[in-house]
Every structure is written in C-alpha cells, then in structure tokens.
Amino acid sequence: MASNPAAEVKGLRQARQVPKALSQQDVYKLQRTAAARRQLAEAKGGSGNVTPTVVAARRDEALLNLLLYTGLRVAEASALLMEDLVLNKRSGKVIVRLGKGRKYREVPLHREARQALRAYLEVRSQEQSESLFLGQRGSLGARGIQIRLAALGEAAGVEMTPHVLRHTFATRLLREADADLVTVAALLGHSSVATTAIYTQPGEADLVKAVEGLA
C-alpha cells in the first residue's frame, strides 16, 4: 500500500476569533439615533398623544440601552416579564429566571437603561401580555427584537446585532470599568470564567494601536 506523504503533516490551528465589540463612537451613534427617532415620533404625535409610533420608538430605545448595559442574550430579553424588572429611584435590576443552562441571575441596571425603560413603561399598554416588551400582536419575540435592532443599526450606519451588544457590554466592563473576570462572568451568566476570558484577547484595533505607539 502506498504511503501518504501528508500523513505526518499537522493541520494549522486556527486562532479563536475575538468577539466583535462596538467602539464608543458607534455606541454614541446608536444612542443618538434611537433618541432622535423617539423625539421625532413624539413631535409628530403632539403633546400628550401616545401613538403606536411613540410606543415603538420608546420601546426600541429601551431595548437598545437594556442590551448595551446588561449584556442579556436576545432570548433572555424576549422572555422578560413585567415582574422581572425592578426600578427604584436610584437603582434597578432585571431578573433572568431561565438563562442559558436554566441559570438564574440578577443584573443591575445602569442609569441610562433605567431612564429608557421608565420612559417606555410610561406609554406601554397595561392591558396586554405580561411580557415586558410588546409588539403589535403581543409579546415581542427574539426575532422581533433582532429585526427592530437591525433597523436601528441601519439608520445609525452601524452594523449591529443583539450578540454584538452583548460583546460590547463585556468588553467595556473589562476595559473601561476595570471589572474582573469573575464579576463579568456572573453578569453574563457564563458557567466558566474561561468563556469570559476571550474578551481579554486583543482585537485588530488594539494590535494596531500598540504598534503605532512605538517610538
């Protein structure tokens, strides 16, 4: 039998891809666009007139800021009920009852998220589903959230998905808030810190910045 000359050749190991995270400029673009769409809807609706467009705009702004500042998975966000949201005067949290692996966790809410959620609750119908986020026909599912955020990203000129917002939250915690891996893992609902450690890997922009910093 003829021998295979390639039998002893080891395959190349592919580097694990670093999750994509939005820049601070892109985050600002998204928030500015969401706020502008909400303000336009309110202006067209007139003073005190709660139109479906106003409700949708406030909901989308709340969704954006919730995912930006909690890192929830899209399925976790779509499963939130009204009772899972706790808003106090100077604090708040969301309760994830069945995260990945059926894990329970509580995630504190940043003031930007609290403000956007309060504005949404002011106009959200109280006669429909117990789900926190509503569409035209009841609960807004995971696919509905993806569609609404994709439209917002397109309007802002930023390529974005709920998963990108989750990566952005984790990366900002590590780089801006100087949070440790154990804390970030708990906030994201990771079973292992090893899963969270990927966010510490440098991206292309980090490598370029490092090289350009040479004397």
Salt bridges, closest charged atoms under 4 A:
GLU42 OE1 - ARG38 NH1 3.81
GLU42 OE2 - ARG58 NH2 2.89
ASP60 OD1 - ARG59 NH2 2.99
ASP60 OD2 - ARG148 NH2 2.76
GLU61 OE1 - ARG38 NE 2.81
GLU76 OE2 - ARG73 NH1 2.64
GLU76 OE1 - ARG105 NH2 2.83
GLU83 OE2 - ARG97 NH2 3.96
ASP84 OD1 - ARG97 NE 2.45
GLU106 OE1 - LYS93 NZ 2.96
GLU122 OE1 - ARG58 NH1 3.24
GLU176 OE1 - ARG172 NE 3.47
ASP206 OD2 - ARG175 NH2 3.00
